[in-house]
């Protein structure tokens, strides 16, 4: 269960998406190569990916209820959510372009931190609800990977440099880190395991020596 990081949004070709998740009415963009399916094949267990690009806490809960009602009993459930509830993609789009966007200013960074921390009770309640939906399953809350090197001397391509300056890259790096802290705290309050993948892309992020994990588009 989750949003675009779990669904596999951003594939190199539409043929990698499950056909029913890449239509005019369904833009969940679930990739056949998304990590739930890769893990399922590695562990030799049947896997269903009910993540959806753009998913929020409410829609993840709805997907969980639907799958529990119509699918086989699950033995393991992972959930990753929160980025769209704080409109992190929208903030990113606002910052793409010349100059420093409002979100990277000290005042808006502080306001964003309060916005992120306000998610804690909602996330804690949602995780508890998912435990209720899947009473016999092991539940894991999965954090978000960092996608941009925010160091001042990072080896950014001209394309990235023209869209995101160091202050903006720092804002997004700090946003991912703080959101992960909130997810970790919510997991602890709900009594489930938190999986930290924040450094999973390190070395292959935007502005790293290799950008295999991300693309500027």
C-alpha positions in Angstrom: 0.0 0.0 0.0 1.4 3.4 -0.8 1.9 6.2 -3.3 4.1 6.7 -6.4 7.3 5.5 -4.7 5.7 2.1 -4.2 3.7 2.0 -7.4 6.8 2.6 -9.5 5.8 5.9 -11.1 8.4 7.2 -13.6 9.0 4.1 -15.6 11.1 4.3 -18.8 8.3 3.0 -20.9 4.5 2.6 -20.5 4.9 -1.1 -21.3 6.3 -1.7 -17.8 3.0 -0.5 -16.2 0.1 -2.9 -15.5 -2.3 -2.1 -18.3 -5.3 -1.4 -16.0 -3.2 1.2 -14.1 -2.3 3.3 -17.1 -5.6 4.4 -18.6 -7.5 7.7 -18.9 -9.4 6.8 -15.7 -6.7 5.1 -13.8 -3.3 6.7 -13.5 -2.0 4.7 -10.6 1.0 3.7 -12.7 1.9 0.4 -11.0 5.1 -1.0 -12.5 5.8 -4.6 -13.0 9.2 -3.7 -11.7 8.1 -1.9 -8.5 9.8 -3.1 -5.4 6.8 -5.1 -4.0 7.0 -7.3 -7.1 10.7 -7.6 -7.1 10.6 -8.7 -3.4 7.8 -11.1 -4.2 9.8 -12.8 -6.9 13.0 -12.8 -4.7 11.1 -14.3 -1.7 8.9 -16.6 -4.0 5.6 -15.4 -2.5 2.5 -14.1 -4.4 2.4 -10.3 -4.3 -0.2 -7.7 -4.9 0.7 -4.0 -5.3 -2.2 -1.8 -4.4 -0.2 1.4 -4.4 -1.3 4.4 -6.6 0.5 7.4 -7.8 -0.9 10.4 -5.9 -2.3 8.3 -3.0 -3.0 10.0 0.3 -3.6 8.6 3.8 -7.3 8.3 3.0 -7.0 6.5 -0.3 -4.4 4.1 1.0 -6.8 3.1 3.8 -9.5 2.6 1.1 -7.2 0.5 -1.0 -6.4 -1.6 2.1 -10.1 -2.2 2.9 -10.8 -3.2 -0.7 -7.9 -5.6 -1.0 -8.6 -7.2 2.4 -12.3 -7.7 1.3 -11.6 -9.1 -2.2 -8.2 -10.7 -1.9 -6.5 -13.6 -0.2 -5.5 -13.1 3.5 -2.2 -11.3 3.6 0.8 -12.5 5.7 2.9 -9.3 5.1 1.7 -5.8 4.5 3.9 -2.7 3.8 2.6 0.9 3.7 4.4 4.1 2.6 2.3 7.3 2.6 2.4 10.9 3.6 4.2 12.7 0.7 1.0 13.7 -1.1 -0.7 14.7 2.1 1.9 17.5 2.5 1.9 18.1 -1.3 5.6 17.5 -1.7 5.2 16.9 -5.5 3.4 20.3 -5.7 6.1 22.0 -3.8 8.7 20.5 -6.1 6.8 21.7 -9.2 6.6 25.2 -7.8 10.4 25.3 -7.3 11.3 24.2 -10.8 12.8 27.3 -12.6 15.0 30.3 -12.2 15.5 31.9 -8.8 14.8 30.5 -5.3 11.2 29.4 -4.7 9.2 30.5 -1.7 9.4 27.0 -0.1 13.2 27.2 0.2 13.1 30.5 2.3 13.7 30.2 6.1 10.1 31.2 6.9 8.4 28.7 4.6 10.8 25.9 5.6 9.8 26.4 9.2 6.1 26.4 8.3 6.6 23.2 6.3 8.2 21.5 9.3 5.1 22.3 11.3 2.9 21.0 8.5 4.9 17.7 8.4 4.8 17.2 12.1 1.0 17.8 12.1 0.7 14.5 10.1 1.9 12.5 13.1 -1.6 11.8 14.7 -3.2 11.0 11.3 -0.4 8.6 10.4 -0.5 6.9 13.7 -4.2 6.4 13.5 -4.0 5.2 9.9 -1.3 2.6 10.7 -3.4 1.4 13.6 -6.4 1.1 11.2 -4.3 -1.0 8.8 -3.3 -3.3 11.6 -7.0 -3.8 12.3 -7.7 -4.5 8.6 -5.0 -7.1 8.4 -5.0 -8.6 11.9 -2.9 -11.6 11.0 -0.2 -9.9 8.9 3.2 -8.5 9.8 3.0 -4.8 9.1 5.9 -2.7 8.0 5.9 1.1 7.5 8.4 2.0 4.7 10.0 5.5 4.6 11.0 7.5 1.6 14.3 7.5 -0.3 16.2 10.7 -0.8 16.4 11.5 -4.5 18.5 14.7 -4.7 22.1 15.4 -3.5 21.7 18.7 -1.7 25.5 19.3 -1.0 26.7 22.6 -2.2 29.4 21.1 -4.4 27.3 18.3 -5.8 27.9 17.3 -9.4 24.6 18.5 -10.8 23.9 18.4 -14.5 23.2 21.7 -16.3 19.6 20.6 -16.7 19.1 20.1 -12.9 21.1 23.3 -12.1 18.8 25.3 -14.3 15.8 24.0 -12.4 16.8 23.6 -8.7 19.5 25.6 -6.9 21.3 24.4 -3.8 18.7 26.0 -1.4 15.9 24.3 -3.1 17.7 21.0 -3.2 18.4 21.4 0.5 14.7 22.0 1.2 13.7 18.8 -0.5 16.4 16.8 1.2 15.4 18.1 4.6 11.7 17.5 3.7 12.3 13.8 3.0 14.4 13.4 6.2 11.8 15.1 8.4 8.9 13.2 6.8 10.8 10.0 7.6 11.3 11.1 11.2 7.5 11.6 11.4 6.8 8.2 9.9 9.3 6.6 12.3 7.6 8.2 15.2 4.1 7.2 14.0 5.3 3.6 13.6 6.7 3.6 17.1 3.4 4.9 18.5 1.4 2.3 16.5 3.8 -0.5 17.6 5.0 -1.6 14.1 8.3 -1.8 12.4 9.7 1.1 10.4 11.9 0.4 7.4 14.5 3.2 6.8 15.4 3.4 3.1 16.4 7.1 3.1 19.9 6.3 1.8 18.8 3.6 -0.7 19.6 5.9 -3.7 22.7 7.5 -2.3 25.3 7.5 -5.1 22.6 7.4 -7.8 20.4 10.4 -7.0 20.1 13.6 -9.0 23.4 15.4 -8.7 25.3 12.3 -7.7 28.1 10.9 -9.9 25.6 8.4 -11.3 21.9 9.1 -11.7 20.7 5.6 -12.3 18.0 5.8 -9.6 16.4 9.1 -10.7 16.0 11.1 -13.9 15.7 14.9 -14.3 12.5 14.5 -16.4 
